[in-house]
Amino acid sequence: MKNRIIAVTPLISLMLFLFFGLYMDNWSLGASFFFLIPISWVLFSQHPFRRLSDIMPLVALAVFLWIGFGFKVWHPTWLVFLSIPLVNLIVERKIDARKMVTILVIISYIVFGLISTVWHPTWIMLLLIPIINTLFFPRKSSIIYADRSLRSRIRHYVIDEEKDEQ
């Protein structure tokens, strides 16, 4: 039954897109229902909490767009993006150096923004997260450090992942 629901999700998304576009005259909100396709894959997988950490950026973006286009409330809605590292911390239950850099930069951004009330140019400091993590805490599974060929890694992530689902 789960596979059937996942298979029919594109049609449900299309139906919601057309309904909101034609009858409610809100095409942008209707387009956001296409996010249901990858979200349904996570919700109906065998390990939804492990998958939730992977798909959380897409979920946060979908919620942001739904609230933004649906209710025209963009400003405080950006806070849903803070749920991405939060969910990752809850699911994996460990804090490594990369996550600590993310937490410290986000906290410093929020504190600096609250003190100075200057949010617009200071968001650039969030770019420090990938810069510091790439320079000082590179992942050993990246392309640079990979000891397997690209073909075997694709086979592992694509084909073996499908076998896990069955």
Buried (B, 14 or more C-beta within 10 A) or exposed (E): EEEEEBEEBEEBBBEBBEEBBEEEEBBEBBBBBBBBBBBBBBBBBEEEEEBBBBBBBBBBBBBBBBBBBBEEEEEEBEEBBEBBBEBBBEBEEEEEEBBEBBBEBBEBBBEBBEEEEEBEEBEEBBEBBEEBBEEEEEEEEEEEEEEEEEEEEEEEEEEEEEEEEE
